Amino acid sequence: MGFLRFGAVVLSLQSTFQAVLALSTGDVFSRANKFVVNETDCDNRHYTYQRLAGYGYVPSNARDKYGDTLGGFGSAATIDRKTWTKKKGVYTGILWALPDRGWNTNGTLNYQTRIHKFEITFTPNPAATVANPSPPNLQLRYLDTVLFIGPDGTPTTSIDADATGYITYPGFPHLPVATYTGDGFGRPGPGGKRISIDGEGLVLNDDGTFWISDEYGPYIYKFSATGKMLQAIAPPGAYIPQRNGSDSFSANSPPIFDPSRTVIPSNTVSGRNNNQGLEGLTRSKNGKTLYALMQSALDQEGGPNNPYRRQARLLEYDISGPTAQYVAEYVVTLPYWTDPVAKTLKVAAQSEILFLGDDRFLILPRDSGNGHGQASSLSIYRHADIFSISPNTGATNIKSPNNDAVNAAIASATGVLNAGINPAAFCSFLDYNVNSELGKFGLHNGGAQDAYLLNEKWESLSLVPVDGENGDNGEWFLFSLSDNDFVTQDGHLAGGTFTYADKSGFNLDNQVLVFQVKLPEKSNP
């Protein structure tokens, strides 16, 4: 497929394509408009999914400038709108992408949190059909990597946070910390302590700094353009994971150097559920407001149990000043999907949000355990949907001492909202799994476990205008990247000195989809 040259990923064209499934999990409607897959009305606004416009990938064994596998970077991504240009029908821009906690199918390890920079080149091919599919029309050229460090210059880590304790710095809240032995990869070394981060959300600021949300805290961190931690936002006490009467940041994900490590109890009794932290992060266009959404419900509100973990809390912060100020909080009720094997309802936990203007957002809820490298190849629910907290919806601002204290609950243990709380309006919109669209690029949902099957985890959203300027005509390209969990048979970490082959036997490329959508006239993403 593809191959790597140090400092750049070169993507070869796929010359052959697998036959795709004729059936689709979404319906394609015939409209007067040339491109219409689905239309949705939500909170008095009209949205159109026009078509799947593009596809690209980075090979599973590609490496960054430090010699480490370029994996997992679909956890969050954003295109720098200032760099987006259109010339003779070809688009170019700079994309920033955030990996999560490195290869961890055999245990978490001492992978330093980082962000990658790519140059993207996108050439739409509207003539593509299932009968005559297009090769990949999106190329990603790797440019650079920024490594993240703490306030004192110590590298951050992806090792699961300690079950007890924390690390402190002047002007910062108590931060999750991981204590490791050896080099943190199961080899000899001096050991140490580092701030533990599992990055899941990304916002690029106009001055080149970054906001990163994570799952361990669940916290939000601000980093300089060169990777130094500048600020940390601790959420209200209700979000902070609790075990045995105190803060406990561990996600019960044992490290590779101590795979038998146990945390008691395995689940937290309140606060964020294991590996269900602040997955969604976005910013208003004017740069003054930051929004962060939990992946699913807090433990005391149904979090540990599917299908009760529907009520996800949304935090709103004023970031116009030198330090973030907590100003509001809402609830987003996540959708259900039906497991075709177990015949049970499950919650589609969300993986990203994206601000659209006027208190409206895109949201990426999805199923799990379905896709390339999974036991099932058929995904049932993988969407870019819409939610709104505008005054029209009556969504309740739940920010209060009673709702935000440690152990405080806004819903029952079975996920029923307390009386008087109205959630955001929620509307189904864009289905990733429409095979009649995927087939235009040789891709498919369900069927054979091959390189053209969609990956399981889609975790990022970024919008850029089709006109290459300001999007005044309402048409936008929606980029979405998959998180491949660093699954490859040719893996490298620790500056290339630690090699691995994932026990699954799979090579999962980092896939990227580009959808074309039409947003309402008043949108301001």
Beta strands, then each sheet from edge to edge (+ up, - down):
strand 1: 3-5
strand 2: 8-10
strand 3: 38-42
strand 4: 45-58
strand 5: 76-87
strand 6: 90-98
strand 7: 114-122
strand 8: 138-147
strand 9: 177-180
strand 10: 192-195
strand 11: 199-204
strand 12: 210-214
strand 13: 220-223
strand 14: 229-233
strand 15: 242-243
strand 16: 246-247
strand 17: 278-283
strand 18: 289-294
strand 19: 311-318
strand 20: 325-333
strand 21: 336-339
strand 22: 344-347
strand 23: 350-357
strand 24: 360-365
strand 25: 383-388
strand 26: 425-431
strand 27: 457-458
strand 28: 462-465
strand 29: 475-483
strand 30: 491-493
strand 31: 498-500
strand 32: 510-518
sheet 1: 1+ 2-
sheet 2: 3+ 4- 32+ 29- 27+
sheet 3: 3+ 4- 32+ 29- 28+
sheet 4: 5+ 6- 7+ 8-
sheet 5: 9+ 10-
sheet 6: 11+ 12- 13+ 14-
sheet 7: 15+ 16-
sheet 8: 17+ 18- 19+ 20-
sheet 9: 21+ 22-
sheet 10: 23+ 24- 25+ 26-
sheet 11: 30+ 31-
end
